[in-house]
Each structure stands twice: as C-alpha cells, then as structure tokens.
Amino acid sequence: MAFDYKKEYKEFYMPKGTPSIVTVPKMNYIAVRGSGNPNDADGEYKQAIGLLYGIAFTIKMSKKEDHQIDGYFDYVVPPLEGFWWQDGVSGIDYARKEDFKWISVIRLPDFVTRGRFRLGCQESYGKEKGRIFLRLSFFTYEEGLCVQCMHIGAYDDEPVTVDAMHRFMEEQGYVLDITDRRMHHEIYLSDARKVAPEKLKTAIRHPIKRA
C-alpha cells in the first residue's frame, strides 16, 4: 500500500477543528514563488500549481523507470500547501488579494535529493523550457512552533478560524511570530474544483513563540 503522509502524520496534516499547538520539523518541498490574486484565471498562481503537480507526479512515477531512485518507496502525492504574506501586514488581509505574495509547495519524500529534483524538472518540461526551471526550487523549511486548526468552509471565511487560533495561543502563553521567514501557512485538503466552498477543508497554521 502506498505511503500516505496525511494518514501517517495526522498531527501535521489533519488537525482538529479546535486550535492546538504543534512543533513542525524540517521538510523538503517542490516550491514555486509568485505574487498576485490566486483567483485570477490566468494568473501566476494557477500556472504555479500546474508546475508543481507536473514535477510531483513525474517523481512519483519514477518507480516505472529502469533505474529507480535509491530509497524509493511508493507514496501518495502530498497535498498542495501555501505560505502567504503581504508587505507591511502582520498576518493576512483577505480584502487585498492582489497584494498577496506566496510560496506554493508540495512536500517531497526524503529520498528525493536536489539532483533528482533537477532531473525531474528536465523530464517533465524538457530543456527547451529552461525558463520554467527558474521558477521551481528545492525548498527546505523547518517551521517550528506553531498554532494550527482545521478550517471548514470558504477561504474568505478563514478569519473566524484564525481569530480562534490567536485567542487560544494567547491563553496558552504564546504570541504570534509572523516574520519575513515565518508565514501564514495553509494546507489544502480538498479539491476546490469539486468541493462546495462551505465544505472545503484547509489546515491553517501560524508561527508562534512564548510570550
């Protein structure tokens, strides 16, 4: 049976509907950086998602190659995630989507090295699309101490869940620690193309520190 990160690491991917404190270890990702409103039909964000999944599935299907990656194991491609921020804003202003800056990511298994990642890019897009490689990166990130919660509903309704998270962290003796290196983090557990907005599941995570 394929290894499923969501099931094996529920503490990181399937938080409860009430806030909790978690320490997130270092992980490796495929990443694309960009800016702008994620809802724009022809915007950078939509293009980024296509790039990410192209590489993610190329690496997953490398099991069919004659020479498998050392340490390869079959796995379910992890969910799409996003780190979001806006210049001059501590947190997120949902009314100013055009000002979003983001890093969209998909987690990589530990057996994927930087070299294998570059090879996956070449296999997916070919050398003639070298400019695409400039937008893709092998991203290592240790998120550390955070407050998180499962949000059920439309993305624009996230402030209600975020407010609950912030009240909880303060009650537990923590303060928000969003910086240029620690950002608002979302993990998308539903396919927005197929699931009604009121039923979308999104894990929301904010960095914190002791007060």
Legacy VTK file of the C-alpha trace (Angstrom):
# vtk DataFile Version 3.0
C-alpha trace
ASCII
DATASET POLYDATA
POINTS 211 float
0.000 0.000 0.000
1.293 3.459 -0.917
2.584 5.593 1.957
0.123 8.420 2.662
1.593 11.388 4.529
-1.852 12.649 5.557
-2.597 9.366 7.348
0.860 8.700 8.743
1.392 12.250 10.034
-2.091 13.303 11.048
-0.696 15.778 13.578
0.672 17.839 10.694
-1.996 17.345 8.025
-5.281 16.614 9.802
-5.599 18.936 12.814
-8.823 19.029 14.780
-11.463 21.713 14.422
-10.215 23.302 17.635
-6.807 25.037 17.866
-3.740 23.148 19.039
-0.006 23.710 19.445
2.399 21.728 17.259
6.127 21.678 16.543
6.747 21.070 12.840
10.096 19.501 11.839
12.223 20.213 8.788
10.692 19.073 5.499
11.672 19.285 1.820
9.331 20.657 -0.825
8.974 21.470 -4.501
8.315 25.205 -4.466
7.194 27.997 -6.767
7.250 31.631 -5.651
4.927 34.269 -7.005
2.554 37.120 -6.291
-0.951 38.304 -7.059
-4.545 37.233 -6.617
-4.812 33.402 -6.558
-8.308 33.645 -8.055
-7.126 35.219 -11.331
-7.953 32.730 -14.082
-4.682 33.341 -15.960
-2.592 34.493 -13.021
0.734 33.294 -11.697
-0.862 31.139 -9.034
-2.752 28.897 -11.465
0.420 28.440 -13.515
2.401 27.601 -10.386
0.019 24.808 -9.401
0.427 23.185 -12.807
4.222 23.290 -12.494
4.184 21.784 -9.012
1.954 18.856 -9.862
3.869 18.172 -13.072
7.092 17.630 -11.120
5.406 15.865 -8.188
3.852 13.177 -10.374
6.977 12.759 -12.515
8.953 11.925 -9.377
6.235 9.629 -8.044
6.038 7.698 -11.325
9.815 7.256 -11.453
9.077 3.819 -9.962
8.425 2.702 -13.542
11.921 3.640 -14.691
14.632 1.051 -15.242
16.797 2.617 -12.553
14.754 3.580 -9.516
15.805 6.314 -7.115
17.829 4.974 -4.182
15.499 4.526 -1.231
12.343 4.900 -3.330
9.030 3.824 -1.800
5.571 4.156 -3.295
3.618 7.070 -1.882
0.569 9.256 -2.352
1.496 12.737 -3.591
1.026 15.001 -0.545
-1.488 17.866 -0.622
-0.817 21.307 -2.024
0.322 23.856 0.559
0.932 27.572 0.549
2.900 30.125 2.567
1.297 33.570 2.259
2.213 37.131 3.221
1.705 40.781 2.300
4.248 43.533 2.704
3.503 45.720 5.705
0.818 43.377 7.073
1.189 41.173 10.159
-0.965 38.271 9.086
-3.301 38.321 6.090
-5.668 40.966 4.749
-8.225 38.957 2.757
-9.618 42.108 1.173
-6.304 42.775 -0.629
-5.736 39.570 -2.570
-3.910 41.425 -5.327
-1.147 42.185 -2.782
-0.529 38.536 -1.921
2.957 37.094 -2.135
3.248 33.359 -1.808
5.329 30.215 -1.940
3.263 27.285 -3.212
4.693 23.899 -2.257
4.209 20.138 -2.357
6.160 18.015 0.102
8.871 15.714 -1.235
9.788 12.312 0.224
13.178 12.298 1.938
14.701 10.102 -0.779
14.404 12.965 -3.304
17.716 14.822 -3.459
18.361 18.170 -5.130
19.918 16.324 -8.045
16.908 14.084 -8.504
14.655 17.106 -8.287
16.508 18.807 -11.156
16.257 15.629 -13.204
12.510 15.558 -12.568
12.241 19.094 -13.911
14.035 18.116 -17.101
11.896 15.021 -17.562
8.685 16.993 -17.074
9.363 20.059 -19.187
12.395 19.455 -21.380
15.473 21.619 -21.783
13.717 23.908 -24.252
11.647 25.285 -21.369
14.597 26.262 -19.264
12.919 29.424 -18.042
10.413 27.315 -16.136
13.238 25.900 -14.024
13.948 29.383 -12.709
10.529 29.371 -11.043
10.892 25.913 -9.481
13.076 25.295 -6.465
14.008 22.638 -3.949
12.830 24.255 -0.720
13.828 23.083 2.773
11.905 24.588 5.653
11.708 23.955 9.394
8.507 25.594 10.567
8.969 25.047 14.289
6.465 26.028 16.956
3.000 26.860 15.604
-0.682 27.073 16.404
-2.934 25.285 13.933
-6.564 24.410 13.313
-8.753 22.783 10.669
-10.902 25.327 8.839
-14.126 24.061 7.271
-15.591 26.463 4.729
-14.722 29.066 2.129
-11.248 30.586 2.086
-12.718 34.064 2.627
-14.195 32.846 5.925
-10.807 31.878 7.347
-10.546 34.958 9.636
-13.031 33.365 12.052
-10.773 30.326 12.461
-7.645 32.489 12.644
-9.189 34.599 15.426
-9.932 31.419 17.409
-6.329 30.276 16.924
-4.972 33.580 18.190
-7.213 33.587 21.261
-6.095 30.048 22.067
-2.383 30.769 21.709
-2.665 33.804 23.986
-4.496 31.732 26.604
-1.622 29.228 26.448
1.030 31.916 26.923
2.148 32.417 23.322
2.241 35.354 20.918
2.142 35.485 17.131
5.575 35.286 15.475
4.900 36.065 11.812
8.083 37.462 10.224
9.704 37.564 6.792
10.839 33.983 7.482
7.754 32.625 9.288
4.478 32.978 7.432
0.759 32.248 7.325
0.545 28.621 6.161
-2.347 26.749 4.552
-2.638 23.067 3.608
-5.378 22.311 1.077
-7.111 19.034 1.866
-9.991 19.473 -0.604
-10.132 19.952 -4.359
-11.780 23.366 -4.757
-12.864 22.375 -8.276
-15.004 19.543 -6.932
-15.987 20.506 -3.379
-18.566 23.148 -2.434
-16.986 26.194 -0.725
-18.784 25.566 2.557
-17.265 22.053 2.738
-13.650 22.857 1.906
-11.089 21.559 4.410
-7.994 23.705 4.952
-5.411 23.259 7.701
-4.275 26.723 8.843
-1.012 27.218 10.729
0.597 30.314 12.260
4.088 30.576 13.792
4.205 31.449 17.471
6.661 31.934 20.327
6.496 32.135 24.111
5.214 35.470 25.369
LINES 1 212
211 0 1 2 3 4 5 6 7 8 9 10 11 12 13 14 15 16 17 18 19 20 21 22 23 24 25 26 27 28 29 30 31 32 33 34 35 36 37 38 39 40 41 42 43 44 45 46 47 48 49 50 51 52 53 54 55 56 57 58 59 60 61 62 63 64 65 66 67 68 69 70 71 72 73 74 75 76 77 78 79 80 81 82 83 84 85 86 87 88 89 90 91 92 93 94 95 96 97 98 99 100 101 102 103 104 105 106 107 108 109 110 111 112 113 114 115 116 117 118 119 120 121 122 123 124 125 126 127 128 129 130 131 132 133 134 135 136 137 138 139 140 141 142 143 144 145 146 147 148 149 150 151 152 153 154 155 156 157 158 159 160 161 162 163 164 165 166 167 168 169 170 171 172 173 174 175 176 177 178 179 180 181 182 183 184 185 186 187 188 189 190 191 192 193 194 195 196 197 198 199 200 201 202 203 204 205 206 207 208 209 210
